[in-house]
Amino acid sequence: MDRHLYKIYCAGPLFNPKEREDMSSIAKALERAGYKVFLPHRDGLELAKILPVLRNQKLSAEDASAIVNRAIFSLDVFEIMDSHGIVVNMNGRVPDEGAMVEAGIAWSHGKALVIFNSDTRSLVQGNCNPLLLGLSNFEYVAEYERLSSVFDRKFVEMKHNGLANSSSLFDDAQTKGKAIRDSLLSKRSSSELALLLVNLFGEVICQTSEDQKTNCSPVRTRA
């Protein structure tokens, strides 16, 4: 595939030198593989740089900050929509709030989404939060150099299956969620609920892809 035709948005924490270094390593790994990337702190607007310029326009600190915040939001939304995929860096004790919003926007619009997580710290018994991991079909990548091959697979699958499909993934989750809700409201036994869950998800988590030959698990499946 022609990787240079695809752009990847890099989402993750950028609030200290180590976080920025981690995000730069993710971007460089994808660029070495031939992908184009958007790295917000390198390619976008930086609050610390643009704020003094706006203040020189005789704006109040409050007005200048409000303008920059809206500009960053608008630019990042555009860059997400202008990208073909997004990599979300989950490293850290808790996920970055902005990256989670970016991931939700990307997933809801059918972008290929890959989670990067090489950090064992977590609030959920060593696992990523399932609401977040579900955005990447319950897969994550732990090595920088694996990112490009996982995006390769996702883009090929999307092209083959016609999956530029925000709606089908969302609708599938909503339909299955309704089945679970209905089961809970009907106060079925725990064994009946367990059987429903197996029927809904058992086949999916046991499937394997071309480069994923081990048994799947619903939370800690490696891509």
C-alpha positions as CSV (number, residue, x, y, z in Angstrom):
1,M,0.0,0.0,0.0
2,D,1.1,3.6,-0.6
3,R,1.6,4.8,3.0
4,H,2.5,8.3,1.9
5,L,-1.1,8.7,0.8
6,Y,-2.3,8.2,4.4
7,K,-2.2,10.7,7.3
8,I,-2.2,9.7,11.0
9,Y,-3.2,12.0,13.8
10,C,-1.1,11.6,16.9
11,A,-3.1,12.0,20.1
12,G,-1.8,11.8,23.7
13,P,-0.4,13.8,26.7
14,L,2.0,16.7,25.9
15,F,2.4,18.3,29.3
16,N,6.0,17.5,30.2
17,P,9.3,16.7,28.3
18,K,8.9,12.9,28.8
19,E,5.4,13.0,27.4
20,R,6.4,15.1,24.4
21,E,9.4,12.8,23.8
22,D,7.0,9.7,23.8
23,M,4.7,11.4,21.3
24,S,7.6,12.4,19.1
25,S,8.8,8.8,19.1
26,I,5.4,7.6,18.0
27,A,5.3,10.2,15.2
28,K,8.9,9.4,14.0
29,A,8.2,5.6,13.9
30,L,5.2,6.2,11.6
31,E,7.1,8.7,9.5
32,R,10.0,6.3,9.1
33,A,7.5,3.8,7.8
34,G,6.3,6.3,5.2
35,Y,3.1,7.6,6.8
36,K,2.3,11.4,7.0
37,V,1.5,12.5,10.6
38,F,0.0,15.4,12.4
39,L,1.7,15.9,15.8
40,P,-0.2,18.7,17.7
41,H,2.7,20.3,19.6
42,R,4.9,20.2,16.5
43,D,2.5,20.9,13.7
44,G,-0.3,22.8,15.4
45,L,-0.9,25.9,17.6
46,E,1.0,26.2,20.9
47,L,-0.7,28.2,23.6
48,A,2.6,29.5,25.0
49,K,3.8,30.8,21.7
50,I,0.6,32.4,20.3
51,L,-0.8,33.9,23.5
52,P,1.8,36.6,23.8
53,V,1.3,37.6,20.1
54,L,-2.4,38.0,20.8
55,R,-1.7,40.0,23.9
56,N,0.3,42.4,21.7
57,Q,-3.0,43.0,19.8
58,K,-4.2,44.7,23.0
59,L,-6.5,41.9,23.9
60,S,-7.2,41.1,27.6
61,A,-5.6,37.9,28.9
62,E,-9.0,36.4,29.2
63,D,-10.0,37.2,25.6
64,A,-6.7,36.1,24.2
65,S,-6.9,32.8,26.1
66,A,-10.5,32.2,24.9
67,I,-9.4,32.8,21.3
68,V,-6.5,30.4,21.5
69,N,-8.6,27.7,23.1
70,R,-11.2,27.9,20.4
71,A,-8.5,28.0,17.7
72,I,-6.8,24.9,19.1
73,F,-10.1,23.0,19.3
74,S,-11.1,24.0,15.7
75,L,-7.7,23.1,14.2
76,D,-7.5,19.8,16.0
77,V,-11.0,18.8,14.9
78,F,-10.1,19.7,11.3
79,E,-6.8,17.7,11.5
80,I,-8.7,14.6,12.9
81,M,-11.2,14.8,10.1
82,D,-8.4,15.4,7.5
83,S,-6.6,12.3,8.7
84,H,-7.2,8.7,7.7
85,G,-6.3,7.3,11.2
86,I,-5.4,8.2,14.7
87,V,-2.9,6.7,17.2
88,V,-3.9,7.3,20.8
89,N,-1.1,7.2,23.4
90,M,-2.5,5.7,26.6
91,N,0.7,5.7,28.6
92,G,0.4,7.3,32.0
93,R,-1.5,6.6,35.2
94,V,-4.7,8.0,33.7
95,P,-5.5,8.8,30.0
96,D,-5.0,12.3,28.7
97,E,-8.4,14.1,28.6
98,G,-7.9,15.8,25.2
99,A,-6.7,12.5,23.6
100,M,-9.9,10.8,24.7
101,V,-12.0,13.5,23.1
102,E,-10.0,13.2,19.9
103,A,-10.3,9.4,20.0
104,G,-14.1,9.7,20.3
105,I,-14.3,12.1,17.4
106,A,-12.2,9.9,15.2
107,W,-14.0,6.7,16.1
108,S,-17.5,8.2,15.6
109,H,-16.3,9.3,12.1
110,G,-14.9,5.9,11.0
111,K,-11.2,6.7,11.3
112,A,-8.8,3.8,11.7
113,L,-7.8,3.9,15.4
114,V,-4.8,2.3,17.1
115,I,-4.1,2.5,20.8
116,F,-0.4,2.7,21.9
117,N,0.2,1.5,25.5
118,S,3.6,0.4,26.8
119,D,2.9,1.5,30.4
120,T,1.6,-1.0,32.9
121,R,0.1,1.6,35.2
122,S,-3.6,1.6,35.1
123,L,-6.7,2.2,37.3
124,V,-8.4,-0.9,35.9
125,Q,-6.4,-3.8,37.3
126,G,-3.6,-3.3,34.9
127,N,-5.8,-3.0,31.8
128,C,-6.9,-0.1,29.7
129,N,-10.4,1.2,30.4
130,P,-12.7,-1.0,28.2
131,L,-14.7,2.1,27.0
132,L,-11.4,3.4,25.5
133,L,-10.0,0.1,24.3
134,G,-13.3,-0.7,22.6
135,L,-12.6,2.2,20.2
136,S,-9.7,0.1,18.7
137,N,-11.6,-3.2,18.6
138,F,-9.9,-4.2,21.9
139,E,-6.4,-4.2,20.6
140,Y,-3.3,-2.2,21.6
141,V,0.3,-1.9,20.5
142,A,3.2,-1.8,22.8
143,E,6.1,-1.2,20.4
144,Y,6.7,1.9,18.3
145,E,7.8,-0.1,15.3
146,R,4.6,-2.2,15.3
147,L,2.3,0.9,14.7
148,S,2.8,1.0,11.0
149,S,2.0,-2.6,10.4
150,V,-1.2,-2.4,12.4
151,F,-2.3,0.7,10.5
152,D,-1.5,-1.2,7.3
153,R,-3.9,-4.0,8.3
154,K,-6.6,-1.7,9.4
155,F,-6.5,0.4,6.2
156,V,-6.5,-2.8,4.1
157,E,-9.5,-4.2,6.1
158,M,-11.4,-0.9,5.7
159,K,-10.8,-0.8,2.0
160,H,-11.7,-4.4,1.5
161,N,-14.8,-4.3,3.7
162,G,-15.9,-0.8,2.7
163,L,-15.5,0.2,6.4
164,A,-15.2,4.0,6.2
165,N,-18.1,3.3,8.5
166,S,-18.7,5.4,11.5
167,S,-22.3,4.1,11.6
168,S,-21.8,0.4,11.5
169,L,-19.4,0.2,14.4
170,F,-21.5,2.6,16.5
171,D,-24.7,0.9,15.6
172,D,-23.3,-2.5,16.4
173,A,-22.2,-1.4,19.9
174,Q,-25.6,0.3,20.5
175,T,-27.5,-2.8,19.4
176,K,-25.5,-5.1,21.7
177,G,-25.7,-2.6,24.5
178,K,-29.5,-2.5,24.2
179,A,-29.6,-6.3,24.4
180,I,-27.6,-6.2,27.6
181,R,-29.8,-3.5,29.1
182,D,-32.9,-5.4,28.3
183,S,-31.5,-8.5,30.0
184,L,-30.6,-6.5,33.1
185,L,-34.1,-4.9,33.2
186,S,-35.8,-8.3,32.9
187,K,-33.7,-9.4,35.9
188,R,-32.5,-12.6,34.3
189,S,-30.2,-14.9,36.3
190,S,-26.4,-14.4,36.2
191,S,-26.0,-17.5,34.1
192,E,-28.5,-16.3,31.6
193,L,-26.7,-13.0,31.4
194,A,-23.4,-14.7,31.0
195,L,-24.8,-16.8,28.1
196,L,-26.1,-13.7,26.4
197,L,-22.6,-12.1,26.7
198,V,-20.9,-15.2,25.2
199,N,-23.5,-15.2,22.3
200,L,-22.9,-11.5,21.7
201,F,-19.1,-11.4,21.9
202,G,-17.6,-14.9,22.1
203,E,-17.1,-15.3,18.4
204,V,-15.6,-11.8,17.9
205,I,-13.0,-12.2,20.6
206,C,-11.9,-15.6,19.4
207,Q,-11.3,-14.5,15.8
208,T,-7.7,-14.0,14.6
209,S,-6.3,-11.7,12.0
210,E,-3.3,-12.3,9.6
211,D,-0.7,-10.9,12.1
212,Q,-2.5,-11.9,15.3
213,K,-2.3,-15.7,15.7
214,T,-2.7,-16.0,19.5
215,N,-6.0,-16.4,21.3
216,C,-7.9,-13.2,21.9
217,S,-9.0,-11.8,25.2
218,P,-11.6,-9.0,25.5
219,V,-9.4,-6.5,27.3
220,R,-5.7,-7.3,26.8
221,T,-5.5,-8.4,23.1
222,R,-2.3,-7.3,21.5
223,A,-2.4,-6.2,17.9
